[in-house]
Amino acid sequence: MERKKILLRLDPVVHDALARWASDDLRSTNSQIEFLLRRALSEAGRLPDGVGRIRPRGRPRKTPDDEEGHEDGDASEAG
């Protein structure tokens, strides 16, 4: 499913506070906004059943495919 794109206008002070909070939680500002909206919807009993899961915070985990091609250029094996 394609994610919806919206334009959101925020007070600069609110944006700065949100960006700092997102950084503290290892999220992008966009992800922090979605996290907070989902939490508010859930607390209000308005989060629809079947809503997709939010991506875990932090950097995505490396997969074996991510590490391909790094073996040839590894200086630690040169010798």
N, CA, C and O of each residue as an XYZ file, in Angstrom:
316
protein
N       0.848     -1.178      0.000
C       0.000      0.000      0.000
C       0.894      1.242      0.000
O       1.853      1.330      0.767
N       0.572      2.181     -0.855
C       1.349      3.411     -0.935
C       0.987      4.330      0.226
O      -0.180      4.462      0.592
N       2.001      4.956      0.792
C       1.786      5.857      1.923
C       1.265      7.193      1.410
O       1.654      7.649      0.335
N       0.393      7.808      2.175
C      -0.176      9.113      1.831
C       0.829     10.216      2.131
O       1.548     10.157      3.129
N       0.875     11.202      1.281
C       1.735     12.363      1.480
C       0.853     13.567      1.784
O      -0.160     13.788      1.121
N       1.245     14.344      2.794
C       0.496     15.551      3.134
C       1.470     16.692      3.381
O       2.639     16.477      3.701
N       0.966     17.898      3.227
C       1.723     19.083      3.592
C       1.253     19.491      4.984
O       0.053     19.623      5.225
N       2.184     19.686      5.885
C       1.844     20.038      7.256
C       2.577     21.320      7.622
O       3.803     21.388      7.530
N       1.839     22.317      8.029
C       2.433     23.573      8.456
C       2.473     23.597      9.982
O       1.459     23.380     10.646
N       3.660     23.865     10.525
C       3.843     23.890     11.975
C       4.508     25.180     12.400
O       5.287     25.766     11.648
N       4.201     25.617     13.597
C       4.930     26.711     14.220
C       6.388     26.264     14.308
O       6.643     25.127     14.706
N       7.344     27.106     13.956
C       8.760     26.700     13.992
C       9.227     26.192     15.356
O      10.056     25.284     15.424
N       8.715     26.755     16.421
C       9.110     26.316     17.758
C       8.579     24.902     18.027
O       9.269     24.075     18.623
N       7.353     24.634     17.583
C       6.781     23.297     17.724
C       7.586     22.301     16.892
O       7.884     21.198     17.349
N       7.933     22.695     15.673
C       8.724     21.808     14.813
C      10.073     21.486     15.447
O      10.501     20.332     15.439
N      10.743     22.489     15.994
C      12.048     22.265     16.619
C      11.940     21.309     17.808
O      12.772     20.417     17.971
N      10.918     21.501     18.628
C      10.723     20.619     19.779
C      10.424     19.192     19.314
O      10.930     18.229     19.889
N       9.611     19.065     18.288
C       9.271     17.758     17.740
C      10.502     17.078     17.147
O      10.696     15.876     17.331
N      11.333     17.839     16.438
C      12.555     17.292     15.844
C      13.530     16.815     16.923
O      14.163     15.772     16.765
N      13.655     17.570     18.015
C      14.529     17.143     19.118
C      14.006     15.861     19.755
O      14.782     14.953     20.049
N      12.697     15.783     19.968
C      12.078     14.596     20.555
C      12.295     13.397     19.630
O      12.639     12.308     20.090
N      12.097     13.597     18.344
C      12.304     12.522     17.370
C      13.746     12.032     17.420
O      13.996     10.826     17.407
N      14.679     12.951     17.475
C      16.094     12.581     17.539
C      16.391     11.779     18.808
O      17.121     10.788     18.762
N      15.833     12.201     19.924
C      16.025     11.478     21.184
C      15.492     10.048     21.099
O      16.043      9.134     21.714
N      14.411      9.862     20.330
C      13.786      8.544     20.182
C      14.303      7.772     18.966
O      13.766      6.721     18.616
N      15.360      8.307     18.318
C      15.952      7.673     17.132
C      14.944      7.491     16.004
O      14.913      6.456     15.338
N      14.125      8.509     15.805
C      13.141      8.515     14.727
C      13.351      9.759     13.879
O      13.943     10.742     14.325
N      12.854      9.699     12.642
C      12.783     10.911     11.837
C      11.629     11.753     12.374
O      10.767     11.258     13.100
N      11.628     13.015     12.011
C      10.516     13.875     12.434
C       9.199     13.332     11.885
O       8.188     13.319     12.588
N       9.211     12.886     10.639
C       8.010     12.329     10.027
C       7.506     11.105     10.801
O       6.311     10.981     11.070
N       8.426     10.206     11.154
C       8.038      9.007     11.905
C       7.509      9.362     13.290
O       6.587      8.721     13.796
N       8.103     10.391     13.898
C       7.635     10.814     15.217
C       6.209     11.348     15.136
O       5.387     11.064     16.007
N       5.914     12.117     14.095
C       4.558     12.635     13.917
C       3.582     11.471     13.758
O       2.523     11.458     14.384
N       3.935     10.497     12.926
C       3.041      9.340     12.737
C       2.883      8.561     14.036
O       1.774      8.145     14.368
N       3.967      8.356     14.778
C       3.902      7.656     16.060
C       2.932      8.359     17.013
O       2.087      7.719     17.639
N       3.067      9.681     17.113
C       2.213     10.445     18.022
C       0.752     10.441     17.578
O      -0.152     10.354     18.408
N       0.525     10.535     16.274
C      -0.855     10.486     15.771
C      -1.493      9.125     16.038
O      -2.655      9.048     16.437
N      -0.738      8.062     15.820
C      -1.268      6.721     16.091
C      -1.590      6.544     17.570
O      -2.622      5.977     17.929
N      -0.689      7.040     18.430
C      -0.927      6.926     19.871
C      -2.176      7.705     20.272
O      -2.987      7.219     21.060
N      -2.332      8.909     19.733
C      -3.519      9.714     20.048
C      -4.787      9.031     19.548
O      -5.796      9.006     20.253
N      -4.744      8.477     18.338
C      -5.909      7.757     17.807
C      -6.250      6.551     18.670
O      -7.421      6.293     18.950
N      -5.232      5.818     19.089
C      -5.447      4.644     19.924
C      -6.063      5.021     21.274
O      -7.023      4.397     21.726
N      -5.498      6.049     21.908
C      -6.004      6.489     23.212
C      -7.437      6.998     23.121
O      -8.199      6.892     24.083
N      -7.807      7.552     21.967
C      -9.166      8.064     21.774
C     -10.123      6.973     21.287
O     -11.310      7.227     21.081
N      -9.596      5.751     21.103
C     -10.429      4.665     20.605
C     -10.799      4.832     19.144
O     -11.834      4.327     18.710
N      -9.980      5.526     18.381
C     -10.283      5.810     16.979
C      -9.295      5.187     16.000
O      -9.392      5.427     14.797
N      -8.353      4.397     16.489
C      -7.410      3.742     15.594
C      -8.123      2.563     14.941
O      -8.565      1.650     15.638
N      -8.242      2.569     13.620
C      -8.994      1.503     12.948
C      -8.344      0.135     13.121
O      -7.122      0.027     13.220
N      -9.173     -0.910     13.156
C      -8.659     -2.278     13.156
C      -7.944     -2.508     11.832
O      -8.344     -1.968     10.800
N      -6.912     -3.293     11.863
C      -6.220     -3.632     10.636
C      -5.254     -2.581     10.134
O      -4.744     -2.693      9.019
N      -4.988     -1.547     10.946
C      -4.017     -0.532     10.521
C      -2.637     -1.181     10.487
O      -2.302     -1.995     11.348
N      -1.845     -0.816      9.490
C      -0.513     -1.388      9.349
C       0.378     -1.025     10.516
O       0.160     -0.030     11.207
N       1.393     -1.861     10.722
C       2.347     -1.601     11.806
C       3.298     -0.488     11.405
O       3.619     -0.319     10.228
N       3.737      0.256     12.384
C       4.715      1.302     12.142
C       6.102      0.663     12.161
O       6.344     -0.284     12.909
N       7.001      1.181     11.343
C       8.354      0.647     11.271
C       9.050      0.870     12.608
O       8.887      1.930     13.211
N       9.823     -0.106     13.085
C      10.535      0.082     14.359
C      11.492      1.258     14.290
O      12.000      1.585     13.218
N      11.742      1.898     15.429
C      12.623      3.055     15.443
C      14.073      2.644     15.257
O      14.440      1.486     15.458
N      14.884      3.606     14.872
C      16.300      3.361     14.646
C      16.571      2.953     13.211
O      15.669      2.928     12.373
N      17.816      2.636     12.946
C      18.214      2.237     11.602
C      17.721      0.826     11.310
O      17.650     -0.013     12.208
N      17.379      0.569     10.047
C      16.985     -0.799      9.688
C      18.146     -1.750      9.918
O      19.308     -1.379      9.752
N      17.826     -2.977     10.302
C      18.862     -3.985     10.513
C      19.482     -4.373      9.190
O      18.814     -4.397      8.156
N      20.769     -4.676      9.234
C      21.450     -5.130      8.028
C      21.035     -6.558      7.724
O      20.871     -7.383      8.623
N      20.871     -6.829      6.445
C      20.573     -8.187      5.993
C      21.822     -8.730      5.326
O      22.716     -7.951      4.995
N      21.918    -10.044      5.115
C      23.085    -10.589      4.413
C      23.286     -9.931      3.052
O      24.427     -9.779      2.617
N      22.223     -9.541      2.373
C      22.337     -8.871      1.075
C      23.035     -7.525      1.202
O      23.726     -7.103      0.274
N      22.867     -6.834      2.346
C      23.494     -5.529      2.564
C      25.014     -5.634      2.637
O      25.723     -4.682      2.314
N      25.511     -6.794      3.063
C      26.936     -6.947      3.284
C      27.668     -7.498      2.069
O      28.893     -7.617      2.105
N      26.964     -7.837      0.998
C      27.615     -8.325     -0.211
C      28.492     -7.237     -0.792
O      28.147     -6.056     -0.753
N      29.631     -7.644     -1.332
C      30.520     -6.690     -1.968
C      31.474     -6.016     -1.018
O      32.398     -5.338     -1.469
N      31.295     -6.169      0.279
C      32.193     -5.535      1.245
C      33.404     -6.421      1.544
O      34.403     -5.931      2.070
N      33.333     -7.714      1.219
C      34.418     -8.627      1.538
C      35.674     -8.305      0.742
O      36.774     -8.379      1.291
N      35.546     -7.950     -0.535
C      36.701     -7.706     -1.383
C      37.466     -6.465     -0.961
O      38.687     -6.420     -1.113
N      36.792     -5.473     -0.442
C      37.442     -4.207     -0.123
C      37.794     -4.052      1.337
O      38.135     -2.949      1.763
N      37.724     -5.106      2.117
C      37.977     -5.009      3.550
C      39.469     -4.952      3.807
O      40.179     -5.925      3.553
N      39.951     -3.832      4.305
C      41.387     -3.627      4.530
C      41.913     -4.512      5.658
O      43.113     -4.785      5.706
N      41.053     -4.965      6.559
C      41.517     -5.776      7.673
C      41.988     -7.143      7.218
O      42.749     -7.796      7.932
N      41.556     -7.598      6.041
C      41.962     -8.899      5.544
C      43.215     -8.803      4.689
O      43.829     -9.820      4.366
N      43.596     -7.590      4.321
C      44.785     -7.425      3.483
C      46.025     -7.702      4.340
O      46.117     -7.290      5.496
N      47.000     -8.440      3.706
C      48.012     -8.628      4.511
C      49.277     -9.016      4.683
O      49.786     -8.982      5.803
